[in-house]
Amino acid sequence: MSSRANIDEAHTRAAQRTNDAPDSDIRAALRRIGGASASADAKAAAERAARIVAARAAAEGLADVRYAPVDSPFGELLAASTERGLVRLAFPEESVDTVLDRLAQRLSPRIVEAPAALDEVRRELDAYFSGNRRAFQIPLDWTLIGPFGRRVLQATSEIPYGGVLTYTQVAGEAGSPRGSRAAGNALGANPIPIVIPCHRVLRTGGSLGGYGGGVERKRWLLELEGALTAPLA
C-alpha cells in the first residue's frame, strides 16, 4: 500500500478517535463510517465523511492534534502538531497508524487530518530541502520528550547549520559528560527529526554514527548543509 493510501486509511481511523467529542453530529458521522461496507463506493463515502468530520473538528477546536502529509526528498513525511507547536515528524517507512495511535495514547485521541494547520511546517521544510532555509522558526511541542532527552535535544538544536558536534560533546552540553551512550539513545528517539537536527551529531573521530532515519539520510542532510568535507563512514 502506498504512503498516501496509508495516510488516507489512517485518517479515517483518526477521525474515529474523535468519537468522544461532545458533538452529536460528529458521533453520528463516525457511526456511519464505522458501519460502511468494504465496497469502493462505501469506502469513498467514508473517506469523504471523515474529511468533513475532520474539517469541522479542526475549525471548531475539537481536535487536540492535527496532522498532514508533507513532501520531502525522502518521500512523504507525516507531520503532527498541537496548539503548542510541531510535536511529531515521521519518516515515510514509519507506520502511519502506529504514529497516530501513539499520539492518541500519549497526547489525546482527538486527532484529525488538517493540512492547513501544518502549512507553515510545510513551507519551512520545503525551503530547507531546497537549500533556502538554514534555521526553522516553527514552534515546537516538547511533550513527547523526557527531561534528559530534552536537555540533549535542546543542546542539539543549538548546533548551527553546517556545523556538527560529537555524541560526547552533546552529552556534556546536556550536563552528563560521560553519558554519550544515553545521549545517543535520546537522539535516536528524537520525535521531531530534521527540525531538531540530530543528524548534526557524529561519533568522536568524525564517522557518521547512527540515525533514526537511516545513515544515508543523515549523510544526505549533512551534505545539503555543507557539513561534510570528506567521505564519512
C-alpha positions, 0 to 999 in steps of 0.5 A, a space after each residue: 500500500 502506498 504512503 498516501 493510501 496509508 495516510 488516507 486509511 489512517 485518517 479515517 481511523 483518526 477521525 474515529 478517535 474523535 468519537 468522544 467529542 461532545 458533538 452529536 453530529 460528529 458521533 453520528 458521522 463516525 457511526 456511519 463510517 464505522 458501519 460502511 461496507 468494504 465496497 469502493 463506493 462505501 469506502 469513498 463515502 467514508 473517506 469523504 465523511 471523515 474529511 468533513 468530520 475532520 474539517 469541522 473538528 479542526 475549525 471548531 477546536 475539537 481536535 487536540 492534534 492535527 496532522 498532514 502529509 508533507 513532501 520531502 526528498 525522502 518521500 512523504 513525511 507525516 507531520 503532527 502538531 498541537 496548539 503548542 507547536 510541531 510535536 511529531 515528524 515521521 519518516 515515510 517507512 514509519 507506520 502511519 497508524 502506529 504514529 497516530 495511535 501513539 499520539 492518541 495514547 500519549 497526547 489525546 485521541 482527538 486527532 484529525 487530518 488538517 493540512 492547513 494547520 501544518 502549512 507553515 511546517 510545510 513551507 519551512 521544510 520545503 525551503 530547507 530541502 531546497 537549500 533556502 532555509 538554514 534555521 526553522 522558526 516553527 514552534 515546537 511541542 516538547 511533550 513527547 520528550 523526557 527531561 534528559 532527552 530534552 536537555 540533549 535535544 535542546 543542546 542539539 538544536 543549538 548546533 548551527 547549520 553546517 556545523 556538527 558536534 560529537 555524541 560526547 560533546 552533546 552529552 556534556 552540553 546536556 550536563 552528563 559528560 560521560 553519558 554519550 551512550 544515553 545521549 545517543 539513545 535520546 537522539 535516536 528517539 528524537 520525535 521531531 527529526 530534521 527540525 531538531 537536527 540530530 543528524 548534526 551529531 557524529 561519533 568522536 573521530 568524525 564517522 557518521 554514527 547512527 540515525 533514526 532515519 537511516 545513515 544515508 539520510 543523515 549523510 544526505 542532510 549533512 551534505 545539503 548543509 555543507 557539513 561534510 568535507 570528506 567521505 564519512 563512514 
